[in-house]
Structure formats: structure tokens, C-alpha cells
Amino acid sequence: MSATIFPQDEAALSAAILNAAGPLQILGGGTRSIGWIPEGQKLSTAQLKGIVLYEPGALTLVAKTGTSIANIETALAAENQKLAFEPMDHRILLGTQGTPTLGGVMAANVSGPRRIQVGAARDFALGVSFVDGSGQILKNGGRVMKNVTGYDLVKLMVGSWGTLGVLSEVALKVLPVSETQATLKIYVSSWAQAVACMSAALGTPFDVSGAATIQDADGGLGVLIRVEGFEASIRYRIKELKTRLAKFGETEEVLNPWLEVRDIPSWASLDTVWKVSVRPTDALSVIAMMQDLQKDIGFKCQLDWGGGLLWLGLDFKQLCDVPFGLQLHKALQGAVGQLGGHTTLMKSGILSTQDIPHFQPLSRAVEIVSQNLRSKFDPRGILNPGRMS
């Protein structure tokens, strides 16, 4: 296998793709090894790094895609600003090394608990530069919040996992850091109560910025509700939320638990982890299906985005039961597909050597659109072929 290619600038990235003799494995910081990766030359954007432009007054930052998230957050913190979409750090959960980079976050549309309030990573991308499968350097969008420039390739590229082009630079909208925050924990007795509690909190006028569940070591289930803003406002909103949510269970304020919600580091020992996105009203159907399919094993579950995001985890290591794992994976994808949702096998464990779709299979109509897009942006089919299957 040839050595990894590390382009030093956008021109070198273009040349590397133009001269590629076969498939390319597109890498960022190497922290998200999800899905089946074909044999091919590795191409990393890790050396395309640096903040190109930062205008705190305009809430705008432009950086090359190899720039680490840590460096970006440090620069923003100096101006009391933040990446509002709260990107997850996958390293502990997936057992990977490397450094999370802007390109990896944008390519995978990595979005954390605050998505329910401010939107996903793709909603903060103002403009992109990228190189397509023919080696062309393309730019779309701009560096301001109001942007009308024709086809919205920005939204198309964010979340495409390097299958349409290799991102080289991204312009982002950033937001001020809140003066303070507070989190309310409500102890509930069932998943149905948890979903009802989150829905009730999100239905209030108190601008909730986080609604998730967390399980204690003894198995107790709690709902976490976060509010952010000015101190006086926080005190009022927490008081009102305590009153309105008391019917679901005992409530208390807790210290910041959101890194556990965002990164689920306590799940690192699990063999298999799925990320499921559905309508919050369908979360209970997915949980019930999992409980019914694997009664003798037990599974871990965590909800975020008010129930719209489910993390599901199992430990197959002791079973070594590949057929059962395959059956469960296919059943989960089928059920979620019928609900109009999306399943990603984030950590595949004993299933990693199986020829299975890690991402939700597309409907025939969507697959045709997807194939047409790939044929336009990557006519040779060399950019992460098979990555999203």
C-alpha cells in the first residue's frame, strides 16, 4: 500500500485527485472510522490547516479543513464565542486516535445536543471550497450570513462524507458564549415518561438548549433539561421548569453533564453502537422493538434532541454471535426506514467484517438522485467509493 498523501495546499490537493490512478480514502483527523472503507490510496487533509479569517464582530470564521477543532475553539474562546452546534468528539467511544478537524466535522455533519435550539453543523456553514473527483477546485457560498449565490452546494457537501468532493476550506457562522447555563435533572420511571417530559420542556417558552436522557450506574433514568443565557433569566426559567415538570418526577439542579451526553464516553467498552434519527414521537417504537428482539442481552439507550436522536448500544463480545447481530442490525434499519428515519452503525464490533450497510439504505428514488450527483461530482468514482453504503 502506498504512503498516505498529505497535500500542503489546495493546489496540491487538486493535483493529487487529478492524478489518482484508483480509489482514494479521504481522511481528516482520523477520529471517525465508520463504515466500510475500500482499499485505496489514503489522502489526508491534515496539513491544510490554519484560520484564514476571523471577524468576531461579524460572527464569522474561515478556516482550512485540517484545522483542529481545539484550535478553533481556543481562538473563539478568546473572543467569548463558540461553535454553537457543539460537535461530538468520537475518540473515546470509537477507540480512535487522531485529532478532530473542521473538515471531518463538516463532512460528517457532526452536531451535538444544542441542535434542537440552533440547528446542525450544516446550518452554520456559510461557504465552502472543495476539490471534486476530477480535480476541479470549486467554491460556493460566502463569508456573510446572507448568501444568495445559486445552487446551495454548501448544504450538499456538509454530510457527504467525502464522496462528492474533498473540502479544503469552510466559512462558518459562530455565536457568543452564554453568560451562564443551568441543567435540571428529572428522575423518571420509564422511557415513555422521559419522552413526555422532554416534549413538555420543549413546549414551554423557556428556550431550552438541551433535552436528553442519562442513566445512573444503578440503572435509574433521568431527563436533562438545559437553559442558557443571562443569570437572572436562568433563575426564572429554572424555577418555572421545576414547577411545570415536577409531575414527571423528583427534580434537582446538576452540574454540567453535557460532555457525557455529547460524547457518551461511558459506552467505550460496548462492542456495537447505533445512532438512530427519528421523529421524537417514534422514539418509543424503536426502543420497544429493541427490547423485544434481544430480551436476554439487554441494551443501553440514550436519547437526545428531545427524543429525535437515539443512541443504542450492545455488547456482543461475550456472545460472538454474528448471525444474531446481523439479524438485529437489519431489523433495526428496516423498522427505522419504515418510520422515515435514519440508522448509522457507528461502532460495528463483531459485525465489522460483514458486508452490511453501515448507513441507512436509500429508497430507490433517493438512490437515483444520489447516483446522479456522484456521477457529476466524481465521474471516475474514486472518492470514498462505497463509504456511505
N, C-alpha and C positions, 0 to 999 in steps of 0.2 A: 504494500500500500504506500502510495506517495505521501510525502510530508504534507502537513496542513499548510494551506496558503493563507498568509496574513497580509492583505493589501494595506498599504500605508496611507492611501488617499483614494478618492472616488475614481480618479482616472485609472489607478492600478486595479481597483475592483472591477471596473468596466472591462479592462483588458483580460483579467482572469476569467471572467464569464465568457467573453467573446472567444477566447482561445481554448476553452474547456473541451476536452475530447470525449467526455462522458458525463454521467450524473455527478452532481455536486451536493454534498451535505452542508447545508448552511448553518453556521454556528454563531451564537452571540457570546454570552458569558459561560455557556455550558452548564447551566443550572437546571434546565428543563428537558431531560431526555425522555420525552413522551412519544409513544407511537413507534411504528416500525420504520427503521431507517435503512435504506438500501445501501449496498456497497457503492462507494464512490469517493471522489476526491473531497476532502474536507476543506471548506473555505470559511474562515472566521473573520468577523468584523471587529475583533477585539482591539485592533490597532487604529481603528477610525475613531479617535476619542478626542474630547475637548469640548468645552462650552463655547460656541461661536458667538452668541449674542445673549445678553441677559439685561432686560429692561424692567426692573421692579415696578416702576410707575405704570408701565403698560401691562403688567402681569403676563409678561411674555418671556420665554426662554427658548433658545435654539441650540441644539447640541448634536454632535455626531453620535452615531448609534452605538459605538463601542464605549461611550462614556458610562462609567458605573453609576448606578442609581445612588449609591452612597455619596459620590462626589456631587451629584446634582442636588441631593437633599442637604448637603453641607452648605453649598452655595445659597440655596433658598433659605435655609435657617438663619443665615447671617442677615437676611433682609426680612426675617419674620414671615416667611412664606413657605408653601408646601406643595407637594404633589397631592392634590385633593383626592385622587382616586385610589390612594392607599395600596400600591401594588404589593402583592404577596411575594415573600421570599420562600422559594420551594426547596431550598437546600436541605433543611433538616428532615422534612417529610420524605423527600425522594432519595436522600443519602448521596446527593451530588456535591461536587466541589465547584470551583469557579466563582465568578462574581456576577451578580445580576446587572445587566446593562440596559440602557434605554432601548436599544434595538430589540432585545429579547422580550422586554415588557410589551412593546408596541406590536411586535409580530404575533404575540400570543394574546393580545388584548387583556393583560393581567389586571384585574380590578378587585379591590378589597371591599370591606364592609360598608364604606361610605357611598358605595354605588347607588344605594336606594335614595340618597339625597341629591348627589351631584352628578351622577352618571358614570359611565365606564371610561376606561383609558382612551378609547377611540373618540369620546366626546371632547377630550382635551387636546387632541391633535389638530393643529391649525394648518400645518403644511408638511409635506414630505419630499425628500429627494430619494430616488432609488434607481437601481440598475435592473433592467428586465432580462429575460433569458437570452436576448440577442445581443446583450452588452450595451444597449442604449441607456444613457443617463436621462431620466425623466424627473420632472418636478411638477408638483401640484399643490394648490393651496397657497397660503401666505404666512405672514408673521403678525397678523392682526386678527381680532376676534370676528370682525365682519369680513367675510370672504366669499366672493362670487366669481369663480374662475372656470365655470364649465363643469365637466364631469368631476364628481367627487371621488377621485382616486385615493384621497386621504383615508376615507372610511373603508374603502375596499382593501387597502394594504394593511391596515391595522386589524390583526386577527387572521391574516392569511398564512401565517407560519412559514414564510419564506418560499411559498410555492408560486407566487406571481412575480416576485422581484425581491431584490436584496436591499433593504433600507440602508441608506448611508447618512441621512440627516433628518431630524424631526424638529418641528417648531411646536411648542406646547403653550397652552394657557395654564398659568399657575394661580393659586389663591392665597390670601393671607391666612396665617395661623390664627385660630380662635383664641380669645383671651383665656378661656378655661373650658373644661368639659367635666361632665359627671355621668356616671353609669349607675343605673338602677338594676338590681337583680331581683327577679320574682321567682319564687320557688313554686313550680307547678308539678302536677301529678301525672300528666300524660302528654303525649305529643299533640293530641287534639287541643288540649289546654294551651300548650306552647304556641301553636299557630294562632289560636284565637287571641291570646294575649298580645302577640306581635302585631296582629291586624288591628287590634283595638288601639295600641300605642301609635301606629302609623296613621290611624284615622283621626287622631287629635290634631289640633292646630299648633303643636309644640315643636315642630321642625326636628323630628327625630333623625339622627345621623347614623344610627346603628341599631339593628334589631336582629338578634341572633340567639342561639341556644348554646349552653355549655353544660357538660356533665361533670359532676364531682367524682372523686375517687370511689366513693361508696355507691355510685350509680344514680345519685339524686340529679334531677333535671331542673335547670334554671334558665330563665329568659333574661337576656341582657338588653337593656334599652339605653341608648346614649343620646345625650343632647350636648351641644356645643354653642359657645357664644360668650356674651358678657356675664360677669359674675351675678349681678342682680337678676338678670333674665334666667340664668341657670337655676338659681334658688327657687324662683317662682315656678318654673316648668317642672322641676323635680318634685316639688310639693304637690302640684296638680296631678302629675303622673302617678305618684304614690296613691293618691286618693282614688283615681279612676281605675287603677289596675289592681287594687287591693282584693277585689273579688276573685282574682285568679290564684292568689296565694300570698304567703308572707313576703314582704318586700324589705330590701335594705340597699343602701349605697355601698358600692365596692370600688376598690382601687382599679386602675386601668387594666382590664383583662383582654384588650383587643388584639394584642400580638398572638395570643393563643387562638382567638377566633380567626385571625387573618392567616396565620401560618400553620396552624394545628401541629405544633412540634411534638405534642404528646402522642401522636399517631405514628411516630417514626418507626416503631417496631412492627407495624402492621404490614402484612405481605401484599395486600391488594386494596387499592383505594379508587373509588369512582367520584367524579364531580358531576352532579346532575343539576341541570337548569330546567325548571318547570314553572308554571303559574303557581303562586303560593297556595291557591285553593286545591292544587293537585298534589301537594307535598305528602299529605296523609295517605293518599293512594299508593305512592311509591314506597313509603315506609311499611304499609300493610303488606304489600307484595313481597318485600324483602323478608319480613317476619314469617310469612307463610312458606317461602321457598327454602329457608335454611333454619328451621326451628332448633336443630340440635347444635348449631355452631354459635349462634349469637353474632350480632354485628354492632359496630359503633356507628353512630349517626350524629351529625351536627348540622343545624340549619343556619343560614344567613340570609340576608336580603329579605327579611320578613317571611321566609319560607320559600322564596324563589330559588335559592341555591341549597342543595343538599350535598353534604359530604358523607359518603358511605364507605365504611372500612371493614375488612375481614382479615383474619389471619389463617391462611391456608397452609402455612409452613408445616404444621404438625400433621395435616391430612394428606398432603401430597396428592390431592385428588383433582387431577387436571380435568377429567370429564365433567365432574360436578361444577368446577369453576367455569368451564366453557358454557355449560347449560345456564348457569346463573347469569353470566355476562350477556348472553344472547337474549334471555328472558327480560333482563333489565332494559337493554336497548330497545327491544320490541315494545315493552309497556310504555316506556318514556316517549318513544316515537309516536305511539297512538295518542298520547296526551299533547303532542305538538312540542315536546321538549327536546333536550339535547343531553347526551351522556358522553363523558370522556373518561376512558380508563387511564387514570393519572399514574398509577403505580401498579404494574402488572404481575410482579412476583412470579409464581409458577406458570402464569399464562404468557410470560414474556416471549417464549419461543414459539408460541402458537400463531398461526396465520389468521388473525382475527382483526376486525376493525376496532381500533382504539377510540376513534371518533364516531359520532352518531352517523349511521348510513343515511345518505341523502335520498329524498324522493326522486323519482325518475325525472320530473320536470326541473328540479333544482340541480340535479346532476348534469343535465344537458347544459344549463346555464354555466355551471362551474367548468365543464369541459371546454366550452366555447371561450370562456375567459382565459383559461390556461393556454389554449391554442393561440390566443392573441398575444399574451404577455410572455409566454415561454414556449414558442413553437417547436423547439427541439426537445422539450420535456426533460430538461436537465436539473431544474431547481427543486430539490427535495421531492423527487418523484415518489408517490405513494405515502408521503408523510401524513396526510390527513385522511387516509383510508383506514 
